[in-house]
Amino acid sequence: MARLLVAEDDRLMRWSLEKYLSHGGHAVHSVDSGDEAIEAAKCDEYRVVITDYALPGSDGLHVLQSIKARNPQVHVIVITGQAAPQRERLARDTGAFEFLEKPFQLVALKQAVERALVTPERRKGPRSCCGKCVWGMPCDHWSR
């Protein structure tokens, strides 16, 4: 299937995500810090990165920015136990493909990964847009 990277500092959560996604046929590499995620993304080509927002070292937003700067084609799914509208907006404006609040059903993550694998990357700004739109509003600029 696809190569995935999971960055999660909670050992049990990381293990659960790795096992669940591996059983779905994906090759999953997991790390426990933002700095390790950034290094891993430099050395390997991942199709999807799943990162916790709150990580030791570089946080999930920095992971997102670093990965998107290196390879804008990679879809990044941000997960967090501390969801707030401002955090979600910032993550999406930075290029997050999806934003999931913990606790979430593993099937919701699986569906987000599946969508990411079939969605061509056009994301430069909020919600798949060119960055000229207001966050949360549909974008009609990218198709021009």
N, C-alpha and C positions, 0 to 999 in steps of 0.2 A: 504494500500500500504506500504509505508515505513516512518520511522521517519527521518526527516531532520532538520538540524540546520542551520540557516542563521545568519551570523555576518556581520552587515552593520550599519555604523554610520549615514548615511543619512536616516532620518525618512521616507520620502516618498518612497525612493527606497526599504527600508526594508519592509514597508507595502505592496508595490506592489509585491515584491518577495514572501512574506508570503501568500498573497491572491491568487496569480497566482498558486503557487505550491499546496496550500490547495485545490483549485478547481480541481486540477489533482488527488485528492484523498489521498494526503500525509498528515501526521501529521507533521506540521511545528512549530518549536519553533524558535523565533528570539530574538537576543540580539544586543546591540549597541556598544559593545566594545570587544576588544580581550581578556581581562581578564575575562569577563563574558562568552565568548565562551569557554575558557579553563575550567572554573568551570562547565559550563553546560555539557561539554563533559565528565567530571569526574563522573557526577551524572546520566548520561543517556546513553543509547546505540543508537547512531545515525548511520544510514547506509551511509548517505552522509552529508558532511558539506560544506556549501557555505560561503566563507569568503572574505571580501574585503581585498585588500592588505594593504591599509592605514586605520588603525583603531586607535582610542585613546587607550592608555595603551599599551598592547602587540599588535604588528602589525600582519597582516595576515600571514606573514612568520613564526612568532613565534607560532601563532595558529596552523598552519600546522605542524610544528615540534613537538609541544606538543601533538597534537592529534595522529599523526603517531607513536610517541614514546609510547603512551599509548595503542593504538590499530591500528596496521598496516593494518588491514582489512578495515578500514573506508576510503572511497574515499573522497578527499577534492578537491573542485572546487574553484579556486582563481579567483576573479573578480577585475578589477582595472580600474580607469580612467586615470592612469598614466603609460600606458604600455610602456615598453622598452624591447628590446631583452635580456638584462642582467637580468631584473626582471623575465621575463618568464623563462629563463634558470635556474635561481636560484630556482624558485618555482617548476619547473618540476624536477630538480635534487634533491630537498628535498622530492619529492613524490607527487606533485600535479597531480591529475587525469586530470584536464583540466584547461586552463587559458583563460579567456574571457575578452576582452577589452570593457569597457563602451564607448559609449552606445552599447548595444547588443540587439538583438531581444529576447524577452522572450521565443520564441520557441527554440532558440539556447540553452538557459539554460535548458529548459525542455528536449531537446534531450541529453544534456550532463548528466543530472540526470538519464535519462532512460538508457543510456549506462553504467553509473556507477553502476546502480542497477543490471545489468546483467553481469558485468565484474568481474571475480574472481580476487582477489588481488594478484598480484605477484610483485608489484612495490616496489623496494628497492632503485632505482636510476632513471636515466632519462628515460622517455618514456617507462614505464613498464619493465625496465630491472633490472639487478642484480647489477648495479652500476659499472660494469667493462667496460662499453661502453662509447663512446664519445657521448655527448648530441646531439640529433637530428639525430643520425644514428640508423638504425634498430638494435635491439638486438637479438642475437641468443644464448646468454648464459643461459637465464632463463629456457630454455627447456632441458638443459643438466642434 
